[in-house]
Amino acid sequence: MKVTAEKNEKVANMIFGSIYPLYLNRLEKNGRTKEELNQVLRWFTGYDQDALQTLIDDKVNFRTFFEKAKIHPNAHMIKGVVCGYRIEEIEDEFDLYRQCRRMEKLIDELAKGRKMEKILRKEKK
């Protein structure tokens, strides 16, 4: 599937704090914890726990969430299909959408029981 400017804008305007409980609910149904979710989010975005909570409390949208984030240097290693979109094929002009799908891919892997050390990608030596 191809990302459109409209789709990118729709995601950009979604409130992170309204989606976070949906992520958490999905993970808890699969035996994972809030701490694991937050660990993945902290790794991916560079936020600490207090900053994450502030972003949720302040009801920031995904645009602001990703503009303020320091995306992990290994984020390029997150590949695959999420919601019908192949992450590595999302055009550069839709970077916000790509970051959102990368984050969802990490959460998806967590929900499916993948080990944390595999989710938090490291460069092979």
C-alpha positions in Angstrom: 0.0 0.0 0.0 1.1 3.6 -0.6 1.0 6.3 2.0 -0.9 9.5 1.0 -0.5 13.0 2.4 -4.0 12.7 3.8 -3.1 9.5 5.6 0.1 11.0 7.0 -1.8 14.1 8.2 -4.5 12.0 9.9 -1.9 10.0 11.8 0.1 13.2 12.7 -3.0 14.7 14.3 -3.9 11.6 16.4 -3.3 12.1 20.1 -0.6 9.8 21.4 -2.2 9.6 24.9 -5.4 8.3 23.4 -3.6 5.5 21.5 -1.2 4.5 24.4 -3.9 2.7 26.4 -4.8 0.7 23.3 -1.2 -0.4 23.0 -1.1 -1.2 26.7 -4.4 -3.2 26.6 -3.2 -5.3 23.6 0.1 -6.1 25.4 -1.5 -6.9 28.7 -3.9 -9.4 26.9 -0.8 -11.1 25.6 0.9 -11.3 29.0 3.2 -8.3 28.6 3.5 -5.4 31.0 3.4 -1.6 31.0 7.0 -1.6 32.0 7.9 -3.5 28.9 5.9 -1.2 26.7 7.6 1.8 28.2 11.0 0.2 27.8 10.4 -0.2 24.1 9.0 3.3 23.8 12.0 4.8 25.7 14.5 2.8 23.5 12.8 4.0 20.3 12.1 7.6 21.1 14.9 8.5 23.6 12.3 9.8 26.1 12.7 9.0 29.7 9.8 7.8 31.8 8.8 11.3 33.1 8.9 12.7 29.6 6.7 9.9 28.3 4.1 10.5 31.0 4.2 14.3 30.4 3.5 13.7 26.7 0.5 11.5 27.6 -0.8 14.0 30.1 -0.4 16.9 27.8 -2.3 15.1 25.1 0.3 15.8 22.4 -0.4 14.5 18.9 1.9 12.1 17.0 3.5 15.1 15.1 4.7 16.7 18.3 5.6 13.3 19.8 7.9 12.4 17.0 9.3 16.0 16.4 10.6 16.0 20.0 11.8 12.4 20.0 15.4 11.4 19.5 14.8 8.3 17.4 17.2 5.5 18.1 20.1 5.2 15.6 19.2 1.6 15.0 15.6 2.4 14.1 16.5 1.8 10.4 16.8 -1.9 11.3 13.0 -2.1 12.0 11.6 -3.7 8.9 8.5 -5.6 7.9 4.8 -5.1 7.3 2.4 -3.3 9.6 -1.2 -2.7 8.7 -0.4 -3.5 5.1 2.5 -1.1 4.8 6.1 -2.3 4.3 8.0 0.0 6.6 11.2 0.2 4.5 9.1 1.2 1.4 7.5 4.2 3.0 8.8 7.3 1.2 11.0 9.8 3.1 8.4 12.6 2.7 6.2 10.6 5.1 8.8 10.1 7.8 6.3 10.7 10.6 4.1 7.9 9.2 7.2 5.6 8.9 8.2 6.3 12.5 4.6 5.6 13.7 4.7 2.2 11.8 8.1 1.4 13.2 6.9 2.0 16.7 3.8 -0.2 16.0 6.1 -2.9 14.7 8.0 -2.9 17.9 4.8 -3.1 19.9 3.5 -5.9 17.7 6.7 -7.9 18.3 6.3 -7.4 22.0 2.7 -8.6 21.9 3.7 -11.7 19.9 6.2 -12.7 22.7 9.4 -11.8 21.0 12.4 -11.4 23.3 13.3 -7.9 24.4 16.9 -8.2 23.2 15.6 -9.0 19.7 13.1 -6.1 19.8 15.7 -3.6 20.9 17.8 -3.9 17.8 21.6 -3.8 18.0 24.1 -3.6 15.2 25.8 -6.9 14.5 29.5 -6.9 15.2 
